[in-house]
Amino acid sequence: MAQPSGTQAGSQTLDRGIRLLEILASAAHNLSIAELADALEVHRSVAYRLLRTLEDHDLVTRDHAGHIALGAGLAALNSGVARNLQQAALPVLNEIANELGMTCLLAVLLDSGEAATLVSAAPRQTVAVVSYRPGYRHPITRGGPGKAILLGLPESSWPPDMSDALREEITESRVRGYASSQDEVVPSLRSVAVPLTLPGQPRASIAVIHVFLPGTEAEIAERLKLGAQSVARAYGA
C-alpha cells in the first residue's frame, strides 16, 4: 500500500535533519548554509528551513560569521545515550587523559559500520589539546578507534570491501592486542586504541589521540587495557 504523501515528506524531512546533524558532527570546522546544502544535495532554501527548526530546539547554533555548528541542546540528548556506560567510562577516560597528556575517548560501533565517539576527555594540563567531540564518526576501517573495534569482531562481520593489507594489519594487531593509526582520519593525528566488550552494549574501543605519542605504542596500549578493565568493572561486567 502506498504511503500518504505527507508521511513520505515527513520521513524525508526527518532524514535530512538527521543527516544535517551528522554532517556537522563530522566536520572539522563550522559550515556555511551553502556548504550544508551542497553536502545534503538540496537547495539552500531547504537547508535553511531545516536549520531554523533545529535552531528552535537548540540543536544547532551560528557563530559570529553566520556559520553553523552543533548546539548545546545536543548535550542534553547525548547525556541520555548509554548513560550507564558514559558514567562508567568518563572517570577512567579523565584519568588516562591527564596521566598521558592525550585526549582519551570511547567509541562505539554503529549499525552503519562506523565508529562514533560516545564520550571523550581532554587533559587539564598539556601544551596542545586535541578536540574530539562526541558524535564524531568515521568508518571502522580507518583510525585507531575503528580498527580496535574490528579486533573484537569475527572476520565474518568485517566489511566485505576491506583490503588484503588491512586484513593482514588487523590480524597482526590482534596478536599484540591493540590498533594504531596515523593521519588516517584527521591529518597529523596519531592514535592508539584497544577493544572494549561489555554485555548489552555494542562493540566499543578506548583510544587516545594526539599529534605525538608520549611513549611507545605498546606502553600506551597497556595503560588503555588497564583502563578498559576499569570501565568493565565500573559497568558491572
N, C-alpha and C positions, 0 to 999 in steps of 0.2 A: 504494500500500500504506500502510495506516495505521501511524503510528509507535507504538512501545510507550509506554504512559503514563509510564513512568519517564523516557524520553528527552524527552517533551514537558515534564514537570515540571522536568527538569534545565535545559532550554533557557529556560524561563520564569524560573527562579531566577537563571540567569546574566544574562539580560536585565535583570531587576530590579536585580541587584547593580551592573551597569554603569550603568544609569540613575541609581541612587543616587549613584554617584561623580560622574556628570555634573552632577547637581543640586547637589552640594556644591561642585563646581568653579565653577559659575556663580553661586553665592550670594554676596551681599555681606557676609554675617555667618554665624557658626556657627548651625546649625539644631537644633531640638529633635527628638526622635523623633516627636512628633505632627506637626510641620511636614513631616518627611520622609515620613511615612505618607500625609499629605494629598497631597503632591506626586506620590507614586508611585500614589496611589489604591488603597492596600492597608490592611488592618487594622494597628494598632500592633504586634501580636504578630509579624506577618510582617516588618515593618520591623526589629523588634528582633532577630529571628533572622538577618536579612541583616547587620545591624551587628555582631553577635557574630562572625560568620565573617570579615568584613572587618577587625575589630579583631585577630583572631588572626593576621592576615597584616600587621599594622601599616599597613593601607591607610586606616584612619580612626582618629581619636582623640577623646577627650572633654575639654572644658575643665572648669574648676572648678565650673561650673554644670550640668555634665552634657550640654551641647550638643555637637553633633557637628561635626568638621572633618576635612579630609583629613589623612592620616597621613604620617609620614616615609617609610614603605615605598614610597610612590609616587615619591619622588625617585630611588630605585634603578631603578625601572621606566622613569621618564622619561629617565634618563641614557642608556638604550639606544635611545631613539627618535630616528631620524635623527641618529645620533651624529656623523657627519662634518659634517653641516650645523650642528649645535649648536657643534661645535668651531670651525668656520669663522666663525660669526656672533658668538659671545659676546665675543671681544676687541673687535670693531667696535662692538657694542652698548654695552659698557662705556665705550669711548672717546667715543661720541656722548653717552651719558647724563651723563658727567662734564663734557664740554665745554659742553653746553646746559643742564645742571641739570634735566633732564627724564627720566622713565623711558622707556627705549627697549626695544622688543620686536620679535620676529619672529613673524608669524602665518602659518599655512598653511591652505590650503583643504581642508576635509574633504569626503568623498563626500556628506555630508548637506546640503551647500550652506552650511555655516557656516565662519567663520574661527576658528581655535583658536590661542591663544598657545602657541608651542613653547618659547620661551626669552625671558627678559626681564632687564634690568639697571637698577638704580636708581642715581642719582648718589650719590657719597660725601658731598658737602657741599652742602646746599641747605636752605632754610627749611622746605619741606614736601616729603615724598616720597609719591608716588602708587604704591601697590602694585598690580601687575597680574600675578598669578601664572600660571605655566604651566598650561595646561589650560582657562583661561577661554575661553569660546566664545560667539559671537553670530552672527546671520545676516550674510552678506556685503553685504546691502543696508543695513546700519546701521553707523556708526562708520568712522573713517579707515582702520584696517587692512583691514576687509572691503571697503570701496569701492575701495581701492587694488588689491586682488586683482581686482575687477571690471574695472579698467582694462586688465588683461592678458588678459582673456577675450574671445573673439569674441562678438558680440551674440547669435549663435545659442545660446550657452551661458549667457546671462543668465537669471535666474529669470523664469518667464513672468508672474509677478504683479507685476513691477516697475512702479511708477507712471511716467506720462509725465514727471513732474517729475524723478524720479530718473534716468531715461534721459537727459534733457537735461543734468542735472548731470554724469553720468559722461562724456558726450560732450564737454562743456566741460573737464572735468578731464583728459581725455586730451590735449587741446591743450597744457595747461600742465604736464602730466607728474606731477601729484600729486593726492591726495584730501585732504579735510579734513572735520572734523565738530566739533560742539559739542552737548553734552547728549543725544547720540543713544543711547549705550549706558549710560553712568554719568552721572547728573546732575552738572553743574558742571564736567565734564572736557572739555577740548579736545584735538584730535588732528590731526596731520599725518602722512601716510603716502605711501610710494612703492612701486610694484610691484617684485617680485624674481622673476626667472625663472631657474631653474637646471636643467640637464639631469638627468633621472632623479628630479626632485623635484616635488611638487605645486606649483601656483601659490602664491606667497607675497607677503608685503609686509613692509617695515620701517617702523615708526611710532614717534613719540614722543607721550606724553600728559602733560598737566599741567592745573592749574586756570587757568593763564595761559600765554601764549607769550612767550618772551624776545626774540623778533624777529618779523619778518613771516613769514607762511606761506611765501612764496616763498624767503626766505633759509633757513629751516629745511629746506624741501624740497630745496634744493641740497645741503645737508650730508647729508641722507639719501640722495640719489642717489650721492654720493661713497661713502657707507657701503655701499650696495648693490653698487657696483663692487668695493669692497674684499672684501666677502663672496664675490662671484663669483670673484675671483682666488684667495682663500684656499681656496675649494672646488675650484678647478681648472677652472673653466668658461672 
